[in-house]
Amino acid sequence: MTFADRQKRAQDNWKQLKRGPQPVIWIGIATCGLAAGAADVLAAVESELAETGAEAKIIPVGCIGPCYLEPLMDIEKPGRPRVSYGPMTPENARMLVHSYLLGDDPRPDLALGTLGEGDIPGIPRFFDLPMLKPQVRIVTRNVGLINPEDIDHYLAVGGYGGLERALTLRPEQVIDEVTASGLRGRGGAGFPTGQKWTLARRAAGSPKYLICNADEGDPGAFMDRSVLEGDPHAVLEGMLIAAYAIGATQGYIYVRSEYPLAIKRLAIALKQMRDYGLLGEYILGSGFDFDIRINEGAGAFVCGEETALIASIEGKRGMPNPRPPFPATSGLWGKPTNINNVETLANVPFILRHGPGRFASYGTEQSKGTKTFSLTGKVKHSGLIEVPMGMTLGEVIFSIGGGIVGDRKFKAVQTGGPSGGCLPARLANLPVDYEALAEAGSIMGSGGLVVLDENTCTVEMARYFLAFTQQESCGKCPPCRLGTKHMLAVLEDICGGRGRLEDIALLEELGKAVKAASLCGLGQTAPNPVLSTLRYFQEEYEEHTARRFCPGGVCQALVRYSIDPEQCTGCGACSKGCPVECITGEPKAAHVIDEAACTACGTCFQVCRFEAVQRLPAAEGVSGAGV
């Protein structure tokens, strides 16, 4: 069977699936869905179908984006649009089998929205939901909509069409198209992809290698994982196009072993590609030969750096090397090597299929296209999002994210993970692009966005991220190995009530030195959370050191709690919530905290509805200087 025949068969089967007589149940079986209970939902559906004798095809899909609504389940009946439901429970899943699959009640009260053609009264369009409407789906165009374990689903929606077009062009023409699109590396640095491919194409030596960097290690980041779990063929097609453009014959996907589902679906996809003639020799009847292997990483954050990643594939300890030479001229086993991350490669098929102009129509003058982010923290609508470059932080947090949990005050957002910076609420109008974030003292990074509310301590947050990067330092260069350790010790003193006012200047001096002298990107960006919080929240450092007070109530050594008898109504909420039972008082009478037994956990402060519980400095009036 020719590849054209396979495409025709895939399209016919897709039409039959969408318009045939058998209902289809789509269930979000990605890591976020499974963590929320998708396996139990699946088991309930299978059990109910068996008990009732109802017929339906069950198809697993990836995470379509709103993780806070997981587990998600869609039902598509013949002649009617696909209806999405969530958060789903096994009980509701069983009920929907009866009410909608066997009956005619789509339960608008449980439905999130419809997908595809047609409408159902009382149910909005899924992509008109506030979290989804402002988004533009290029990288995530198929995620949550097709079966990631079925290559025919990918073919049916135009998959490998970009590769087919690329093979009709000369490699240099392919690079020209990627260059014209303005695509920049989505792994963090933002280096122009077309320029990177040109360097690898022109490099002398063979064989040439192509590596997909899927070593996503930022705390709270899950963009690459979601794409690999939901649409692995988009990344693999991008690898084929990139390999053809630069002249590579062997590819590697370097993916951390903590992503077992992504690895499983990549392995399935690679087998399907070989069966369809998309890997190996004479791909699609051309003279292009290329193969791909999966290389599992052990989870070292530093292996996200290109030279450390290469060392790891070679079987060495993952440690960075000085550059030059750059991987484009001397990379894997000393041969020319091109490295792109998951999101960068997933954009490439879209560019080749629809043309560079379509991609470049989104974004800003210098930052074209879209960017995926993992939106987490104190935000109502957490999940995977994809937005045009240039959208403001405020639009992302409030229009897409729905605002702050509990309607608390928005305080700051950490962009770029542990290598990024903490930007204050007053920069909510800052556009999300490479240059604007860098000017503000942060980075785009791979795409983590952690939203912070008024109860967050920015000093503790800086300590947390620095502790991560210090632990993940490979130790090769002294500025990173020793500098981050010293900075962390100072931050631990400040958060532990042992800080001095002069420590603030010391932290800034150390941070600039580590940033300037470290060998690789890990050390060069490790001080960013500290330097950015010093830049925008220096008053909090002063509160910690001079007043011995943590305004956010996070650093327990720097806070104590007391109850104002004039404000206390005696409702008892504080005493009921206290985990150490140190609050006493009669009903409808003022309560009292035994400060000697209090652990300063802050529960009483959070549950009090009358502002009777007061957060006070642990040692008010004591100067930190010289202590």
Secondary structure, DSSP 4 states (H G I P E B T S, - for coil): --HHHHHHHHHHHHHHHHHSSS-EEEEE-SHHHHHHTHHHHHHHHHHHHHHHT---EEEEE---S-GGG-S-EEEE-TTS-EEEE-S--HHHHHHHIIIIISSS---TTTEEEEESS--BTTB-BGGGSTTTTT---STTSSTTTS-TT-HHHHHHTTTTHHHHHHTTS-HHHHHHHHHHHT-B-TTTT--BHHHHHHHHHH---SS-EEEEEE---STT--HHHHHHHH-HHHHHHHHHHHHHHHT--EEEEEEETT-HHHHHHHHHHHHHHHHTT-SBSSGGGSS--BEEEEEEE---GGGGSHHHHHHHHTTS------SSSPTTTS-GGGS-EEEEEHHHHHHHHHHHHH-HHHHHTSB-SSSBSEEEEEEEESBSS-EEEEEETT-BHHIIIIIIT-SBGGG--EEEEEESGGGSEEEEGGGTT-B-SHHHHHHTT---TTSEEEEEETT--HHHHHHHHHHHHHHH----SHHHHHHHHHHHHHHHHHHTT---TTHHHHHHHHHHHHHHH-SSHHHHHTTHHHHHHHHH-HHHHHIIIII---TTS-SGGGEEEEE-TTT-----HHHHH-TT--EE--TTS--EE-TTT-----HHHHH-SSS-EEEEETTTT---TT-
